[in-house]
Amino acid sequence: METLINNNKNQSVYDVIISGAGPVGLFLACELALTKCSVLILEKAENPHSLLKQLPFGIRGLSAPTIEALYRRGLLNELEIHKRLKNPHQNAGQGSRRQVGHFAGIPFHEGNIDTSQWTYRLPSSTETSLISEMEELETVLSRRAEALDVEIKRGLAVTGFHQTEDRVTVQSGDQSFKSKWLVGCDGSRSVVRKAGGFEFAGTEPEFTGYTTLVDIADPEKLSPGRNVTPTGIYLQSQPGYIVIQDFDGGAFHNAGKPITLQHVQEVLRRVSNTDVTISALHIATTWTDRARQATIYRNGHVLLAGDAAHIHSPLGGQGLNLGLCDAMNLGWKLAATIHNIAPSGLLDSYYTERHPVGVQVLDWSRAQVAIMRPGPDARALNAIIRDLMNTRDGATYIAGRVWGVLTHYNLGSDHPLVGHSVPNFEFKDGTRIGELMHDGHGILLNFDMNASLKTLASEYGDRMKYVSAQAKEQLGLSTVLIRPDGIIAWASESEPDEQLIRQAVALWFGR
Ligand SMILES: Cc1cc2nc3c(=O)[nH]c(=O)nc-3n(C[C@H](O)[C@H](O)[C@H](O)COP(=O)(O)OP(=O)(O)OC[C@H]3O[C@@H](n4cnc5c(N)ncnc54)[C@H](O)[C@@H]3O)c2cc1C
């Protein structure tokens, strides 16, 4: 951290200020602090605890790339809740008919999924989907961030900022803070996005979603599980925990009116087509399927990540996953830029890699809404998708997308592994490659000892590890260059050409 003498006052200049201590801001802070960047997080809420972050409201599905990211930083084992609770979508059915996920509420089953199609996701020791709780996730990430000397100031909302060529002055009411970079991780209503003039393009909602915890006087009037009616959808996964989709064009959510018992009862009666009576409303929140994405993720020294960069309906649970993977992608690139060791274009690749993934997720959420609408057209399309999902190829494709197994970056290589997450190779001593990634360094993995590759890795000091060991399954590979975010940057089946591997290393790690 530098100290700036400003108007006779000493003021710290952080490498990065992050607006928002949600899961994305916290994880990004951990990634930056791993490489010794000084980080300040300004968080609007004074209290990190909230009923909305606790089960059942705070339930979040984690998909394969996120699970891998947490595992690779040694955080997965610190999360306990998934070890106690089963994914609600995975409880229904037995054996091969066991439901393991859904698309637009249409289940797909374990026995239909052909994991052998995912050649490069194997071998893996991590799950492809898990449930988590927002509060636990944030607690674990805050603890890690603080252990890495990240400063978190709670109760201080970012209200604006001003940037010059090399500094950002961040305003929080009458206080100001200085940094080299500012990252907006301040959620769907991001002040950083708005103050930074980022365009937020997309589509308007079709429904208001309600997540409620209620007491019902006559529970027998509602059916358990998911119910599609001529006017909407309601889901009762446990007594009193009710989720409703009311196709009002998002009008109620947009109006920002208080959510009263009378209103929830009126909506539930209409959608369920019953005269059910709610005797108490304990907690309720609304959401929509508005789908918008920032058209650029960087403006000068200001960046966006997580919900600040993209919003969509929570159907299929992808927002948190998208945001945490933004953070994993951005962290090492921004750190290298701050330490002046980034090759040209490295930071720009955050946008070129992550924006298309966001586009896909937004379209995926729109597609689900399109077949959930009340009405004959959507019902007909829904039936066709249901039939396709009952086939082996259909279920495998949907599961691959829902679990993020098919996500990869186009890094311009012909090799089918490049741009994919590295398989979790297990070495003869039982160690797995993912366990060697806790420090966030790159890895030059060589299944046959090669002295010149060892020399090459050593030229990058502690930014790159040389790992030479035989793995139990090597997928026919000889050498693999792994970025700090676990993505394969270069791979070769035969003894690598030294010039080519040097070029590949320089492309991602500089010269
Ligand atoms: C009902 C529901 C269910 C969902 N289920 C899933 C799921 O199963 N799987 C999944 O992947 N995603 C799911 N999501 C989406 C997921 O919760 C979000 O995508 C995720 O929380 C985004 O994280 P974030 O850190 O970007 O933003 P947030 O979690 O919104 O955190 C932003 C933080 O910034 C703070 N902040 C706001 N403004 C300011 C400011 N001006 N200054 C400083 N701090 C500020 C906020 O207080 C907050 O702490 C669901 C969402 C909803 C609504």
The ligand as an ORCA input file, in Angstrom:
! r2SCAN-3c Opt
* xyz 0 1
  C     -34.398    -16.210     -4.668
  C     -33.002    -16.325     -5.239
  C     -32.419    -17.594     -5.384
  C     -31.154    -17.715     -5.954
  N     -30.591    -18.954     -6.109
  C     -29.370    -19.078     -6.668
  C     -28.748    -20.358     -6.812
  O     -29.293    -21.394     -6.429
  N     -27.518    -20.420     -7.390
  C     -26.882    -19.296     -7.835
  O     -25.779    -19.418     -8.390
  N     -27.427    -18.057     -7.676
  C     -28.639    -17.919     -7.100
  N     -29.181    -16.681     -6.923
  C     -28.405    -15.486     -7.338
  C     -27.310    -15.128     -6.318
  O     -27.851    -14.958     -5.034
  C     -26.614    -13.843     -6.751
  O     -26.228    -13.958     -8.101
  C     -25.367    -13.592     -5.881
  O     -25.755    -13.322     -4.553
  C     -24.553    -12.425     -6.435
  O     -23.490    -12.139     -5.569
  P     -22.837    -10.689     -5.561
  O     -21.755    -10.742     -4.533
  O     -22.515    -10.307     -6.950
  O     -24.005     -9.715     -5.130
  P     -24.815     -9.676     -3.760
  O     -24.946    -11.012     -3.160
  O     -26.051     -8.914     -4.068
  O     -23.884     -8.815     -2.809
  C     -23.691     -7.431     -3.046
  C     -23.190     -6.787     -1.778
  O     -22.940     -5.405     -2.050
  C     -23.483     -4.625     -1.000
  N     -23.770     -3.296     -1.558
  C     -24.821     -2.908     -2.309
  N     -24.703     -1.609     -2.653
  C     -23.547     -1.177     -2.097
  C     -22.864      0.079     -2.097
  N     -23.370      1.149     -2.727
  N     -21.692      0.175     -1.426
  C     -21.160     -0.903     -0.778
  N     -21.781     -2.096     -0.727
  C     -22.952     -2.249     -1.397
  C     -24.704     -5.397     -0.550
  O     -25.081     -5.029      0.776
  C     -24.203     -6.837     -0.646
  O     -23.559     -7.241      0.535
  C     -30.447    -16.541     -6.354
  C     -31.020    -15.267     -6.170
  C     -32.286    -15.165     -5.628
  C     -32.900    -13.792     -5.468
*
